[in-house]
Amino acid sequence: MTTAAEILRQARRIVLHDWPDQDVPDSLARAGFDVTCYGGPAPDDVFRHEVVDGQLVTRKTGMPPEAADLLYVYRPIDELPHLLAEANQIGARTIWRQSGLNRTGEKDTRGVAPSSDSEQWRSAVEAAGLRYIEDAYIGDVAREVAKSW
C-alpha cells in the first residue's frame, strides 16, 4: 500500500479546489510544489501560490492548469463528477480529500476523520482508476516530505 507521504513525494504539480485553512497552500508552496488554486466563483479565479525570494506570493493566472499530478479537494460530494472529470483531463493520478472533521465529528480545519460520504468518495475515485487519500492532513505531510528533499 502506498502511503500519503509516498504519493506526495511522487507529485510536483498540485491543484487545490478549496481548502479549510491557509496552511494548505502555504505548506505546499513552502515544500516546493507547483501549486494552482481555484480561488473564487468565476472560471478565471485561478491563482498560482508560490514562494518568491522567501515570501509567499499569490498571483492570478486566470487559466486552469494543463496538467497536475494530484487534485486536492475540500468540496461536497455533489461536485465529485466534475472533480473526477477534471482529474482525468489534467492527468492527476490521485485525489486527496479533506473532510474538515475531527475524530468526534466536529469541524476542524486540519481534520481528516472520515465523513458520512467517505465510502462514496473512495468508491467513485478508485472506480475511475485513481488513488484516494483522506486520512492525512496534506500540510503535515508536505512538511514531512520537504524535510526529506
C-alpha positions as a LaTeX table, in Angstrom:
\begin{tabular}{lrrr}
\hline
Residue & $x$ (\AA) & $y$ (\AA) & $z$ (\AA) \\
\hline
Met1 & 0.00 & 0.00 & 0.00 \\
Thr2 & 1.28 & 3.43 & $-0.94$ \\
Thr3 & 1.39 & 5.93 & 1.91 \\
Ala4 & 0.31 & 9.56 & 1.76 \\
Ala5 & 3.96 & 10.65 & 2.03 \\
Glu6 & 4.98 & 8.39 & $-0.86$ \\
Ile7 & 2.20 & 9.78 & $-3.03$ \\
Leu8 & 3.19 & 13.35 & $-2.22$ \\
Arg9 & 6.87 & 12.60 & $-2.92$ \\
Gln10 & 5.84 & 11.46 & $-6.42$ \\
Ala11 & 3.89 & 14.67 & $-7.10$ \\
Arg12 & 5.19 & 18.01 & $-8.27$ \\
Arg13 & 2.10 & 19.82 & $-9.54$ \\
Ile14 & $-0.91$ & 20.12 & $-7.23$ \\
Val15 & $-4.29$ & 21.69 & $-7.91$ \\
Leu16 & $-6.40$ & 22.85 & $-4.96$ \\
His17 & $-10.17$ & 23.05 & $-5.08$ \\
Asp18 & $-10.88$ & 24.96 & $-1.91$ \\
Trp19 & $-9.12$ & 24.39 & 1.40 \\
Pro20 & $-10.15$ & 24.75 & 5.03 \\
Asp21 & $-7.03$ & 26.55 & 6.23 \\
Gln22 & $-4.46$ & 28.83 & 4.59 \\
Asp23 & $-1.82$ & 26.39 & 5.81 \\
Val24 & $-2.75$ & 24.04 & 2.93 \\
Pro25 & $-1.48$ & 26.19 & 0.02 \\
Asp26 & 1.25 & 27.76 & 2.17 \\
Ser27 & 2.78 & 24.47 & 3.32 \\
Leu28 & 2.67 & 23.00 & $-0.19$ \\
Ala29 & 4.34 & 26.06 & $-1.73$ \\
Arg30 & 6.99 & 26.16 & 1.02 \\
Ala31 & 7.68 & 22.48 & 0.40 \\
Gly32 & 8.47 & 23.29 & $-3.24$ \\
Phe33 & 5.34 & 22.10 & $-5.03$ \\
Asp34 & 3.87 & 23.88 & $-8.04$ \\
Val35 & 0.51 & 24.93 & $-6.54$ \\
Thr36 & $-2.51$ & 26.09 & $-8.53$ \\
Cys37 & $-5.58$ & 27.21 & $-6.57$ \\
Tyr38 & $-9.15$ & 27.79 & $-7.62$ \\
Gly39 & $-9.97$ & 30.81 & $-5.52$ \\
Gly40 & $-13.42$ & 32.05 & $-6.38$ \\
Pro41 & $-16.67$ & 31.54 & $-8.18$ \\
Ala42 & $-15.60$ & 32.82 & $-11.61$ \\
Pro43 & $-13.96$ & 30.37 & $-14.03$ \\
Asp44 & $-10.87$ & 32.59 & $-14.27$ \\
Asp45 & $-10.38$ & 32.83 & $-10.49$ \\
Val46 & $-7.29$ & 30.65 & $-10.80$ \\
Phe47 & $-4.14$ & 31.51 & $-8.88$ \\
Arg48 & $-0.59$ & 30.28 & $-8.55$ \\
His49 & 0.67 & 30.04 & $-4.98$ \\
Glu50 & 4.46 & 30.13 & $-4.72$ \\
Val51 & 7.47 & 31.27 & $-2.75$ \\
Val52 & 9.40 & 34.15 & $-4.30$ \\
Asp53 & 12.53 & 35.44 & $-2.55$ \\
Gly54 & 11.43 & 33.67 & 0.62 \\
Gln55 & 7.97 & 35.21 & 0.64 \\
Leu56 & 4.64 & 33.51 & $-0.11$ \\
Val57 & 3.08 & 35.10 & $-3.17$ \\
Thr58 & $-0.29$ & 34.51 & $-4.80$ \\
Arg59 & $-0.77$ & 35.71 & $-8.35$ \\
Lys60 & $-3.75$ & 35.36 & $-10.62$ \\
Thr61 & $-3.13$ & 33.30 & $-13.73$ \\
Gly62 & $-6.75$ & 33.22 & $-14.86$ \\
Met63 & $-6.09$ & 29.91 & $-16.59$ \\
Pro64 & $-6.75$ & 26.39 & $-15.36$ \\
Pro65 & $-3.68$ & 24.17 & $-15.29$ \\
Glu66 & $-2.98$ & 21.95 & $-18.28$ \\
Ala67 & $-1.55$ & 19.17 & $-16.12$ \\
Ala68 & $-1.20$ & 18.15 & $-12.48$ \\
Asp69 & $-0.18$ & 15.09 & $-10.50$ \\
Leu70 & $-2.61$ & 15.48 & $-7.63$ \\
Leu71 & $-6.00$ & 17.10 & $-7.11$ \\
Tyr72 & $-6.71$ & 18.23 & $-3.53$ \\
Val73 & $-10.36$ & 18.79 & $-2.71$ \\
Tyr74 & $-12.36$ & 20.23 & 0.15 \\
Arg75 & $-15.68$ & 20.16 & $-1.64$ \\
Pro76 & $-19.09$ & 18.50 & $-1.24$ \\
Ile77 & $-19.92$ & 15.11 & $-2.76$ \\
Asp78 & $-22.24$ & 16.61 & $-5.39$ \\
Glu79 & $-19.14$ & 18.08 & $-7.09$ \\
Leu80 & $-17.46$ & 14.68 & $-7.36$ \\
Pro81 & $-18.37$ & 14.01 & $-11.04$ \\
His82 & $-16.90$ & 17.39 & $-12.06$ \\
Leu83 & $-13.77$ & 16.77 & $-9.96$ \\
Leu84 & $-13.26$ & 13.30 & $-11.45$ \\
Ala85 & $-13.60$ & 14.76 & $-14.95$ \\
Glu86 & $-11.05$ & 17.43 & $-14.13$ \\
Ala87 & $-8.63$ & 14.91 & $-12.63$ \\
Asn88 & $-8.86$ & 12.91 & $-15.84$ \\
Gln89 & $-8.44$ & 16.00 & $-18.02$ \\
Ile90 & $-5.26$ & 17.19 & $-16.25$ \\
Gly91 & $-3.78$ & 13.73 & $-15.79$ \\
Ala92 & $-3.93$ & 13.67 & $-11.99$ \\
Arg93 & $-3.37$ & 10.20 & $-10.57$ \\
Thr94 & $-4.56$ & 10.99 & $-7.06$ \\
Ile95 & $-7.45$ & 12.79 & $-5.41$ \\
Trp96 & $-6.62$ & 13.89 & $-1.87$ \\
Arg97 & $-9.74$ & 14.84 & 0.03 \\
Gln98 & $-10.01$ & 16.51 & 3.40 \\
Ser99 & $-13.23$ & 16.15 & 5.36 \\
Gly100 & $-12.56$ & 19.01 & 7.76 \\
Leu101 & $-13.86$ & 16.89 & 10.65 \\
Asn102 & $-12.06$ & 15.66 & 13.74 \\
Arg103 & $-12.50$ & 12.21 & 15.28 \\
Thr104 & $-15.58$ & 13.34 & 17.22 \\
Gly105 & $-17.25$ & 14.66 & 14.05 \\
Glu106 & $-16.75$ & 18.34 & 14.87 \\
Lys107 & $-15.43$ & 20.85 & 12.34 \\
Asp108 & $-11.65$ & 21.09 & 12.40 \\
Thr109 & $-9.65$ & 22.94 & 9.72 \\
Arg110 & $-6.99$ & 20.23 & 9.88 \\
Gly111 & $-9.42$ & 17.37 & 10.48 \\
Val112 & $-9.15$ & 14.23 & 8.38 \\
Ala113 & $-11.64$ & 11.92 & 10.04 \\
Pro114 & $-13.90$ & 10.01 & 7.64 \\
Ser115 & $-17.25$ & 11.63 & 6.91 \\
Ser116 & $-20.59$ & 10.01 & 6.16 \\
Asp117 & $-19.84$ & 10.13 & 2.43 \\
Ser118 & $-16.24$ & 8.88 & 2.59 \\
Glu119 & $-17.04$ & 5.48 & 1.14 \\
Gln120 & $-18.87$ & 7.10 & $-1.79$ \\
Trp121 & $-15.83$ & 9.25 & $-2.47$ \\
Arg122 & $-13.42$ & 6.31 & $-2.24$ \\
Ser123 & $-15.53$ & 4.03 & $-4.43$ \\
Ala124 & $-16.01$ & 6.61 & $-7.18$ \\
Val125 & $-12.38$ & 7.76 & $-7.20$ \\
Glu126 & $-10.98$ & 4.23 & $-7.24$ \\
Ala127 & $-13.51$ & 3.13 & $-9.89$ \\
Ala128 & $-12.09$ & 5.95 & $-12.04$ \\
Gly129 & $-8.64$ & 4.35 & $-11.66$ \\
Leu130 & $-7.28$ & 7.00 & $-9.30$ \\
Arg131 & $-5.71$ & 6.76 & $-5.87$ \\
Tyr132 & $-7.68$ & 8.23 & $-2.98$ \\
Ile133 & $-6.25$ & 9.77 & 0.19 \\
Glu134 & $-8.33$ & 11.22 & 3.02 \\
Asp135 & $-6.64$ & 10.05 & 6.21 \\
Ala136 & $-3.73$ & 12.51 & 6.39 \\
Tyr137 & $-3.53$ & 16.28 & 6.63 \\
Ile138 & $-1.70$ & 17.40 & 3.50 \\
Gly139 & 0.04 & 20.31 & 5.24 \\
Asp140 & 1.72 & 18.00 & 7.75 \\
Val141 & 2.67 & 15.53 & 5.03 \\
Ala142 & 4.12 & 18.34 & 2.89 \\
Arg143 & 6.33 & 19.46 & 5.79 \\
Glu144 & 7.45 & 15.85 & 6.34 \\
Val145 & 8.26 & 15.37 & 2.65 \\
Ala146 & 10.12 & 18.70 & 2.44 \\
Lys147 & 12.49 & 17.57 & 5.20 \\
Ser148 & 13.50 & 14.55 & 3.13 \\
Trp149 & 14.35 & 16.56 & $-0.03$ \\
\hline
\end{tabular}
